[in-house]
Structure formats: C-alpha cells, structure tokens
Amino acid sequence: MENILDYSPILVAVMIFLIQQRIIVTPEQLEKTHRKILEEVDEKFVSINSFNDLKEHFGEIKEKIDKIYDFIISVK
C-alpha cells in the first residue's frame, strides 16, 4: 500500500494527461461516436434486403431484354 501512495502523484498526472489527450474516452463519448458512425453507414451503404431486391429486378430486366432481342431476331 505504501508503494501506491509513493507513486500516486505520478499516476494522477498520467491519468490527467491521458484524459486531456483523449486517449481514454468516456462511455458517453464512445456512444456519441458510435451513433455518428451508424448514421454515416446508413447514408452511404444499402441494406442487404434492398440489394437483393435490386438484384432480382436486374434479373427480370435481363430476361425482358433477352425476349425483346429474340423477338427482333425472329421478325427479320
């Protein structure tokens, strides 16, 4: 216990330095950053459900284009 008391001023100074340099963050700061990251992800990326729906639509469009192409070839 005496060793801790001898080094306590140094430990306090180190903790203050770490907090000032924002090396140690509070849970509140972490939550704010987490919320910000989630908002950016929602703005920049699409959900997997939307992607799968779009992929299905592309498949349908490809089929329709193929039918139109076959029709044009058969008419000539």
PEFEN-V540836 format. One record per residue. RES is the residue in one letter. PSI is psi in whole degrees, 0 to 359 (* if undefined). D_LAST is the distance of its C-alpha to the last C-alpha in Angstrom with 1 decimal. Layout:
res=RES psi=PSI d_last=D_LAST
res=RES psi=PSI d_last=D_LAST
This chain:
res=M psi=325 d_last=97.1
res=E psi=327 d_last=99.2
res=N psi=321 d_last=96.5
res=I psi=318 d_last=94.0
res=L psi=327 d_last=96.4
res=D psi=323 d_last=97.0
res=Y psi=0 d_last=93.3
res=S psi=320 d_last=92.4
res=P psi=323 d_last=92.5
res=I psi=318 d_last=90.1
res=L psi=319 d_last=87.8
res=V psi=317 d_last=87.8
res=A psi=318 d_last=87.1
res=V psi=317 d_last=84.1
res=M psi=317 d_last=82.7
res=I psi=317 d_last=83.1
res=F psi=315 d_last=81.3
res=L psi=322 d_last=78.4
res=I psi=319 d_last=78.0
res=Q psi=323 d_last=78.3
res=Q psi=4 d_last=75.6
res=R psi=36 d_last=73.4
res=I psi=324 d_last=73.3
res=I psi=127 d_last=74.4
res=V psi=156 d_last=72.4
res=T psi=159 d_last=73.4
res=P psi=327 d_last=71.3
res=E psi=316 d_last=70.7
res=Q psi=320 d_last=69.2
res=L psi=318 d_last=67.1
res=E psi=319 d_last=65.7
res=K psi=315 d_last=64.9
res=T psi=320 d_last=63.0
res=H psi=316 d_last=61.2
res=R psi=318 d_last=60.2
res=K psi=318 d_last=58.9
res=I psi=316 d_last=56.8
res=L psi=321 d_last=55.2
res=E psi=318 d_last=54.4
res=E psi=321 d_last=52.7
res=V psi=318 d_last=50.7
res=D psi=324 d_last=49.5
res=E psi=323 d_last=48.4
res=K psi=335 d_last=46.6
res=F psi=159 d_last=45.0
res=V psi=153 d_last=42.9
res=S psi=160 d_last=44.0
res=I psi=327 d_last=42.6
res=N psi=316 d_last=41.5
res=S psi=320 d_last=39.5
res=F psi=316 d_last=37.9
res=N psi=320 d_last=36.9
res=D psi=316 d_last=35.4
res=L psi=321 d_last=33.4
res=K psi=321 d_last=32.2
res=E psi=320 d_last=31.0
res=H psi=321 d_last=29.1
res=F psi=322 d_last=27.4
res=G psi=317 d_last=26.4
res=E psi=318 d_last=25.0
res=I psi=320 d_last=23.0
res=K psi=317 d_last=21.6
res=E psi=317 d_last=20.5
res=K psi=320 d_last=18.8
res=I psi=320 d_last=17.0
res=D psi=319 d_last=15.8
res=K psi=318 d_last=14.6
res=I psi=317 d_last=12.7
res=Y psi=315 d_last=11.2
res=D psi=321 d_last=10.3
res=F psi=316 d_last=8.9
res=I psi=319 d_last=6.6
res=I psi=320 d_last=5.6
res=S psi=333 d_last=5.6
res=V psi=323 d_last=3.8
res=K psi=* d_last=0.0
